């Protein structure tokens, strides 16, 4: 947030009755109260507070058909007619065109065609949240809110300010890659960051894709594939499916998570979509024709509410570095093995492992990583991450010594054998050092 940005306070609701338009099927309609508007006057940059010159909206104005359940949501002018309508409604005191919203395809399918004589959304008499009875309560299957605080509670050992900075930079850059040694929780954190970005744990707005050497543009973007009748049909891949989902729902954010993005050839897999990923090309006027077109005049663009996050294992010798054209379109975030106090306290409190035992595990893991980082044939990118010795939340570790021994023998040990494949004695000694005289 920057000084001069406009900001509003809202409260979301779901309502079936007493709507300013017919709802014979009593479908649940989402909406928002706009309770105050203001202008940002100062941002101290602490990631927590912002100074605002507020103006109360009394009584609150009511907006129907779309809601933003997450705590913070950025509305970009020009993204769609819906977002522009919400901005005019909120800050310019213009009425909501109920007729246009009600007859938009995604709502018309549910409610049917409607003709409204008055395009003014008036406040309802009672609180829509309070109107739900027992029969209605089960209809609200909205995803649970999710934030940076939830990432920390789920077992992330990064500082809150670091996580906030990652999300903020990702929001502006649109594309982010998490890179680091094995076991640093890249895949786990990528999905959690996706939930935090969209503000809720909604699987319909987050799709994960695994890159591999045989993945092609035709698999990921669009290409011809066999159909049920024995012919070839032009079919969209997961990326274009997410592009279309985001374009059809401009008031919500969508995320595609790409695991091990450098296992494929990213420039080849993305094709011309690589150009469209750039933040300043996320608009319809920048659309391009694809290699496989659905129609002659088709032009595709990546909407601004679609975000890409990938993971990259920089210790994999079999993978080439991504080219500069691809790298320029992504922000990169380095993850490190985290064996600090936050890790120790989380494992102790969530899994019942003695703190002194964990301190000894930490000491041994740090010694191992120092040895790996100092090995000229390996280096810092081959260090062993904390996830190897971080049980899942709620796992009760009754015998900590036996648990650690299993981790070393079945998980860390084989990794070390791979690292020092040409020096088995070094790998064997490193495993013995992890297990000797203690854990």
C-alpha positions as CSV (number, residue, x, y, z in Angstrom):
1,X,0.0,0.0,0.0
2,X,1.2,3.4,-0.9
3,X,0.2,7.0,0.2
4,X,-2.7,8.1,-2.0
5,X,-4.1,4.6,-2.6
6,X,-7.8,4.3,-1.9
7,X,-9.0,1.7,0.6
8,X,-12.3,0.5,2.0
9,X,-13.5,-1.5,4.9
10,X,-16.0,-4.3,4.1
11,X,-17.9,-7.1,5.7
12,X,-19.0,-10.1,3.7
13,X,-22.3,-12.0,3.9
14,X,-24.4,-14.7,2.3
15,X,-28.1,-14.1,1.8
16,X,-31.1,-15.9,0.3
17,X,-34.1,-13.8,1.1
18,X,-35.1,-10.1,1.1
19,X,-33.0,-9.5,-2.0
20,X,-33.7,-6.5,-4.3
21,X,-34.3,-9.0,-7.1
22,X,-36.3,-12.3,-7.5
23,X,-34.6,-15.4,-6.1
24,X,-37.3,-18.1,-6.5
25,X,-34.9,-20.9,-6.0
26,X,-33.5,-19.3,-2.8
27,X,-29.9,-19.6,-4.0
28,X,-27.2,-18.2,-1.7
29,X,-26.1,-14.8,-2.9
30,X,-22.7,-13.5,-1.7
31,X,-22.2,-9.8,-1.1
32,X,-20.5,-7.1,0.9
33,X,-21.2,-4.2,3.2
34,X,-19.0,-1.2,2.4
35,X,-18.6,0.3,5.8
36,X,-15.9,3.0,5.4
37,X,-13.7,4.4,2.7
38,X,-10.4,6.2,3.0
39,X,-7.0,7.2,1.5
40,X,-3.7,5.8,2.7
41,X,-1.6,8.6,4.2
42,X,1.4,6.7,5.3
43,X,2.9,3.2,5.3
44,X,5.6,2.7,7.9
45,X,6.6,-0.5,6.1
46,X,6.3,-2.9,9.1
47,X,3.9,-5.2,7.2
48,X,1.3,-4.7,10.0
49,X,0.0,-1.2,10.2
50,X,-0.9,1.5,7.7
51,X,-2.2,5.1,8.3
52,X,-5.5,6.0,6.7
53,X,-7.7,9.1,6.5
54,X,-11.1,7.4,7.0
55,X,-14.7,8.4,6.1
56,X,-17.5,6.4,7.6
57,X,-20.3,5.1,5.3
58,X,-23.4,5.2,7.4
59,X,-25.6,3.3,6.8
60,X,-23.3,0.8,5.0
61,X,-23.9,0.4,1.3
62,X,-24.7,-3.1,0.1
63,X,-23.0,-4.8,-2.9
64,X,-24.4,-8.0,-4.3
65,X,-23.2,-11.0,-6.4
66,X,-19.5,-11.0,-5.4
67,X,-17.5,-10.9,-2.2
68,X,-13.9,-11.0,-1.1
69,X,-13.6,-13.2,2.0
70,X,-9.9,-12.7,2.5
71,X,-8.8,-9.9,4.8
72,X,-7.0,-7.9,2.1
73,X,-7.8,-7.8,-1.6
74,X,-6.4,-5.6,-4.2
75,X,-8.8,-4.3,-6.9
76,X,-7.1,-3.2,-10.1
77,X,-8.8,-0.6,-12.3
78,X,-9.4,-1.8,-15.8
79,X,-9.1,-5.5,-15.0
80,X,-12.8,-6.0,-15.9
81,X,-16.2,-4.2,-16.0
82,X,-17.0,-5.9,-12.7
83,X,-14.0,-4.5,-10.9
84,X,-14.6,-1.1,-12.4
85,X,-18.2,-1.2,-11.3
86,X,-17.1,-2.1,-7.7
87,X,-14.6,0.8,-7.7
88,X,-17.3,3.3,-8.9
89,X,-19.8,1.9,-6.3
90,X,-17.4,2.1,-3.4
91,X,-15.6,5.3,-4.0
92,X,-17.7,7.3,-6.5
93,X,-21.1,6.6,-4.9
94,X,-22.5,5.2,-8.1
95,X,-25.3,2.6,-7.8
96,X,-24.6,-1.0,-8.7
97,X,-26.2,-2.1,-12.0
98,X,-28.1,-5.1,-10.6
99,X,-29.5,-5.9,-14.0
100,X,-26.1,-6.3,-15.6
101,X,-24.7,-8.4,-12.8
102,X,-27.8,-10.5,-12.5
103,X,-27.7,-11.3,-16.2
104,X,-24.0,-12.0,-16.4
105,X,-23.4,-15.6,-17.6
106,X,-22.1,-17.0,-14.4
107,X,-25.1,-15.7,-12.4
108,X,-27.7,-16.1,-15.1
109,X,-27.1,-19.8,-15.3
110,X,-28.3,-20.0,-11.7
111,X,-31.0,-17.3,-11.5
112,X,-32.3,-17.2,-15.1
113,X,-32.8,-14.0,-17.1
114,X,-34.0,-11.0,-15.2
115,X,-35.3,-7.6,-16.1
116,X,-35.0,-5.0,-13.4
117,X,-36.6,-1.6,-13.5
118,X,-34.4,0.0,-10.9
119,X,-30.7,-0.5,-10.9
120,X,-30.1,0.6,-7.3
121,X,-28.9,-1.8,-4.6
122,X,-30.6,-0.6,-1.3
123,X,-29.6,-1.7,2.2
124,X,-31.7,-4.5,3.5
125,X,-33.6,-4.1,6.8
126,X,-31.8,-6.9,8.7
127,X,-28.3,-8.2,8.9
128,X,-28.0,-10.8,6.1
129,X,-25.5,-12.9,8.2
130,X,-28.0,-13.2,11.0
131,X,-30.9,-14.3,8.8
132,X,-29.6,-17.8,8.2
133,X,-31.6,-20.5,9.9
134,X,-30.6,-24.1,10.6
135,X,-31.5,-25.2,7.1
136,X,-29.5,-22.5,5.5
137,X,-26.4,-22.9,7.7
138,X,-25.3,-26.1,5.9
139,X,-25.4,-24.4,2.5
140,X,-22.5,-22.1,3.2
141,X,-19.5,-24.3,2.2
142,X,-17.2,-21.3,1.6
143,X,-13.5,-22.2,1.9
144,X,-11.8,-21.3,5.2
145,X,-9.8,-18.1,5.3
146,X,-6.1,-18.5,5.1
147,X,-3.3,-16.0,5.9
148,X,0.4,-15.7,6.6
149,X,-0.3,-16.4,10.3
150,X,-1.8,-19.7,9.2
151,X,1.4,-20.6,7.3
152,X,3.3,-20.1,10.5
153,X,0.9,-22.1,12.6
154,X,1.1,-24.9,10.1
155,X,4.8,-25.2,10.6
156,X,6.7,-22.6,8.6
157,X,9.9,-21.5,10.3
158,X,10.5,-18.3,8.4
159,X,9.8,-14.9,10.1
160,X,6.4,-13.3,9.5
161,X,8.0,-10.2,8.0
162,X,9.9,-12.5,5.5
163,X,6.7,-14.2,4.5
164,X,4.9,-10.9,4.1
165,X,7.7,-9.6,1.9
166,X,7.6,-12.8,-0.3
167,X,3.8,-12.5,-0.8
168,X,4.0,-8.7,-1.5
169,X,6.7,-9.1,-4.1
170,X,5.0,-12.0,-5.7
171,X,1.8,-10.0,-5.9
172,X,3.5,-7.3,-7.9
173,X,5.8,-9.6,-10.0
174,X,3.0,-12.1,-10.6
175,X,5.5,-15.0,-11.0
176,X,7.7,-16.5,-8.3
177,X,10.1,-19.4,-7.9
178,X,11.2,-20.9,-4.6
179,X,14.6,-22.5,-4.9
180,X,16.9,-24.2,-2.4
181,X,18.5,-27.4,-1.2
182,X,16.4,-30.6,-0.8
183,X,14.2,-30.8,2.2
184,X,13.7,-27.0,2.7
185,X,9.9,-27.3,2.2
186,X,9.7,-25.7,-1.2
187,X,6.6,-27.6,-2.4
188,X,4.9,-27.3,1.0
189,X,5.5,-23.6,1.2
190,X,4.5,-22.9,-2.4
191,X,1.0,-24.3,-1.8
192,X,0.7,-22.4,1.5
193,X,1.7,-19.2,-0.1
194,X,-0.9,-19.7,-2.8
195,X,-3.6,-20.0,-0.2
196,X,-2.3,-16.9,1.6
197,X,-2.3,-15.0,-1.6
198,X,-5.9,-15.8,-2.5
199,X,-6.9,-15.4,1.1
200,X,-8.6,-18.8,1.5
201,X,-7.9,-22.5,1.3
202,X,-9.8,-23.0,-1.9
203,X,-8.5,-25.9,-4.1
204,X,-10.6,-24.7,-7.0
205,X,-8.4,-21.6,-7.3
206,X,-5.1,-23.4,-6.9
207,X,-3.8,-26.1,-9.3
208,X,-0.6,-28.0,-9.0
209,X,1.4,-29.3,-12.0
210,X,4.6,-31.4,-12.0
211,X,7.2,-30.6,-14.7
212,X,9.2,-33.5,-16.1
213,X,11.6,-33.9,-19.1
214,X,8.9,-35.3,-21.4
215,X,6.4,-32.5,-20.7
216,X,5.7,-30.4,-23.8
217,X,3.9,-27.3,-24.8
218,X,1.0,-29.4,-26.1
219,X,0.6,-31.0,-22.7
220,X,0.8,-27.8,-20.7
221,X,-0.7,-25.1,-22.9
222,X,-2.6,-26.5,-25.9
223,X,-2.3,-29.2,-28.5
224,X,-3.9,-32.0,-30.4
225,X,-4.7,-35.2,-28.4
226,X,-6.6,-38.4,-29.1
227,X,-10.3,-38.1,-28.5
228,X,-12.8,-40.8,-27.7
229,X,-13.8,-41.3,-31.4
230,X,-10.3,-42.1,-32.5
231,X,-9.6,-38.7,-33.9
232,X,-7.3,-35.9,-32.8
233,X,-9.0,-33.0,-31.0
234,X,-7.5,-29.6,-30.0
235,X,-7.5,-29.5,-26.2
236,X,-6.4,-26.9,-23.7
237,X,-3.8,-27.9,-21.1
238,X,-3.8,-27.0,-17.4
239,X,-2.3,-23.6,-17.9
240,X,-4.9,-22.4,-20.4
241,X,-7.6,-23.9,-18.2
242,X,-6.4,-21.7,-15.3
243,X,-6.1,-18.7,-17.6
244,X,-9.8,-19.1,-18.6
245,X,-10.9,-19.7,-15.0
246,X,-9.1,-16.5,-13.9
247,X,-10.5,-14.5,-16.8
248,X,-14.1,-15.6,-16.1
249,X,-13.7,-14.7,-12.4
250,X,-11.8,-11.4,-12.3
251,X,-12.7,-10.7,-8.7
252,X,-10.8,-13.7,-7.4
253,X,-7.2,-14.6,-7.6
254,X,-6.0,-17.9,-9.1
255,X,-2.6,-19.7,-8.7
256,X,-0.9,-22.4,-10.7
257,X,1.8,-24.2,-8.7
258,X,4.6,-25.8,-10.8
259,X,6.6,-28.4,-9.0
260,X,10.3,-28.8,-10.1
261,X,9.9,-26.3,-12.8
262,X,13.4,-26.8,-14.1
263,X,12.9,-30.6,-14.7
264,X,11.3,-29.7,-18.0
265,X,12.4,-27.1,-20.5
266,X,10.4,-24.1,-19.2
267,X,11.0,-21.9,-22.3
268,X,9.8,-24.7,-24.6
269,X,6.9,-25.7,-22.4
270,X,5.5,-22.2,-22.0
271,X,6.1,-21.2,-25.6
272,X,4.6,-17.8,-26.5
273,X,2.9,-17.7,-23.1
274,X,6.3,-16.9,-21.6
275,X,6.0,-13.4,-23.1
276,X,2.5,-13.0,-21.7
277,X,3.6,-13.9,-18.2
278,X,5.2,-10.5,-17.7
279,X,3.3,-8.3,-15.3
280,X,3.0,-5.3,-17.7
281,X,1.5,-7.6,-20.4
282,X,-1.4,-8.9,-18.3
283,X,-4.1,-7.2,-20.3
284,X,-6.3,-8.1,-23.3
285,X,-4.6,-5.6,-25.6
286,X,-1.3,-7.6,-25.3
287,X,-3.0,-10.8,-26.4
288,X,-1.2,-13.1,-28.8
289,X,-2.2,-15.8,-31.2
290,X,-1.2,-19.3,-30.1
291,X,0.7,-22.0,-32.0
292,X,-2.6,-23.9,-32.0
293,X,-5.6,-21.6,-32.5
294,X,-9.1,-22.4,-31.6
295,X,-10.3,-19.9,-34.2
296,X,-8.4,-17.7,-36.7
297,X,-8.9,-14.4,-34.8
298,X,-8.2,-15.9,-31.3
299,X,-5.8,-13.8,-29.2
300,X,-5.0,-15.1,-25.7
301,X,-3.7,-13.1,-22.7
302,X,-2.8,-13.9,-19.2
303,X,-5.2,-12.1,-16.8
304,X,-3.7,-10.1,-13.9
305,X,-5.4,-12.3,-11.3
306,X,-3.5,-15.4,-12.3
307,X,-0.3,-16.0,-10.4
308,X,2.5,-18.6,-11.0
309,X,4.7,-20.1,-8.4
310,X,7.3,-22.8,-9.1
311,X,9.8,-24.8,-7.1
312,X,13.4,-25.5,-8.1
313,X,15.8,-28.0,-6.6
314,X,19.1,-26.4,-7.3
315,X,21.0,-29.5,-6.0
316,X,19.9,-31.8,-8.9
317,X,22.9,-32.4,-11.1
318,X,20.7,-33.6,-14.0
319,X,19.0,-30.3,-14.5
320,X,20.2,-27.4,-16.6
321,X,19.8,-23.8,-15.4
322,X,16.8,-22.0,-16.8
323,X,17.6,-19.5,-19.6
324,X,17.7,-15.8,-18.9
325,X,14.5,-15.0,-20.8
326,X,12.6,-17.2,-18.4
327,X,14.5,-16.0,-15.3
328,X,13.8,-12.4,-16.1
329,X,10.0,-13.0,-15.8
330,X,10.2,-14.5,-12.3
331,X,11.2,-13.4,-8.8
332,X,13.4,-15.9,-7.0
333,X,13.3,-16.7,-3.3
334,X,16.1,-18.7,-1.7
335,X,15.1,-21.2,1.0
336,X,17.6,-22.4,3.6
337,X,17.7,-25.2,6.1
338,X,16.0,-23.9,9.2
339,X,17.2,-25.4,12.4
340,X,16.7,-22.4,14.7
341,X,14.7,-21.9,17.8
342,X,11.4,-21.7,15.9
343,X,12.0,-25.2,14.4
344,X,13.0,-26.7,17.8
345,X,10.0,-25.2,19.6
346,X,7.5,-26.3,17.0
347,X,8.7,-29.9,16.9
348,X,8.8,-30.0,20.7
349,X,5.3,-28.5,21.1
350,X,3.6,-30.3,18.3
351,X,5.2,-33.7,18.4
352,X,6.3,-34.1,22.0
353,X,10.0,-34.5,21.3
354,X,12.3,-33.4,24.2
355,X,13.9,-30.1,23.6
356,X,17.4,-31.2,24.7
357,X,17.2,-34.1,22.3
358,X,16.2,-31.7,19.5
359,X,19.1,-29.4,20.3
360,X,21.4,-32.4,19.8
361,X,19.8,-33.2,16.5
362,X,20.2,-29.6,15.4
363,X,23.9,-29.6,16.3
364,X,24.5,-32.8,14.3
365,X,22.5,-31.5,11.3
366,X,24.4,-28.2,11.3
367,X,27.7,-30.1,11.4
368,X,26.6,-32.3,8.5
369,X,25.6,-29.3,6.5
370,X,28.9,-27.5,7.2
371,X,30.7,-30.6,5.9
372,X,28.6,-30.7,2.7
373,X,29.0,-26.9,2.1
374,X,32.8,-27.2,2.5
375,X,33.0,-30.1,0.0
376,X,34.3,-28.8,-3.3
377,X,32.3,-31.4,-5.2
378,X,29.1,-30.4,-3.5
379,X,28.5,-27.0,-2.0
380,X,25.8,-25.1,-0.1
381,X,23.1,-26.1,-2.5
382,X,23.4,-29.7,-1.4
383,X,22.8,-29.1,2.3
384,X,20.1,-31.2,4.0
385,X,16.9,-29.4,4.8
386,X,14.9,-29.3,8.0
387,X,11.9,-31.2,6.6
388,X,13.8,-34.4,7.0
389,X,13.6,-34.0,10.7
390,X,10.3,-32.3,11.0
391,X,7.4,-34.7,11.7
392,X,3.9,-33.8,10.6
393,X,1.9,-31.7,13.0
394,X,0.2,-33.9,15.6
395,X,2.5,-36.9,15.1
396,X,3.3,-38.1,18.6
397,X,7.0,-39.3,18.6
398,X,7.1,-41.8,21.5
399,X,10.7,-42.9,21.0
400,X,12.7,-40.0,19.7
401,X,15.9,-41.9,19.3
402,X,14.3,-44.6,17.2
403,X,12.5,-42.0,15.1
404,X,15.8,-40.1,14.4
405,X,17.6,-43.4,13.6
406,X,14.9,-44.3,11.0
407,X,15.1,-40.9,9.4
408,X,18.9,-41.2,9.1
409,X,18.9,-44.7,7.8
410,X,16.0,-44.5,5.4
411,X,15.9,-40.9,4.2
412,X,19.1,-38.9,4.9
413,X,21.5,-41.9,4.5
414,X,20.4,-42.7,0.9
415,X,20.8,-39.0,0.0
416,X,24.3,-38.9,1.4
417,X,25.1,-42.1,-0.6
418,X,24.1,-40.3,-3.7
419,X,26.1,-37.2,-2.8
420,X,29.3,-39.2,-2.2
421,X,28.7,-42.0,-4.7
422,X,32.4,-41.9,-5.5
423,X,33.4,-41.9,-1.9
424,X,31.3,-44.4,0.1
425,X,33.5,-44.2,3.1
426,X,32.7,-40.5,3.4
427,X,29.0,-41.2,3.2
428,X,29.2,-44.0,5.8
429,X,31.2,-41.8,8.2
430,X,28.7,-38.9,7.9
431,X,25.8,-41.3,8.7
432,X,27.8,-42.7,11.7
433,X,28.4,-39.1,12.9
434,X,24.7,-38.4,12.8
435,X,23.9,-41.4,15.0
436,X,26.9,-41.7,17.3
437,X,26.9,-41.0,21.0
438,X,23.5,-39.4,21.4
439,X,20.4,-39.5,19.1
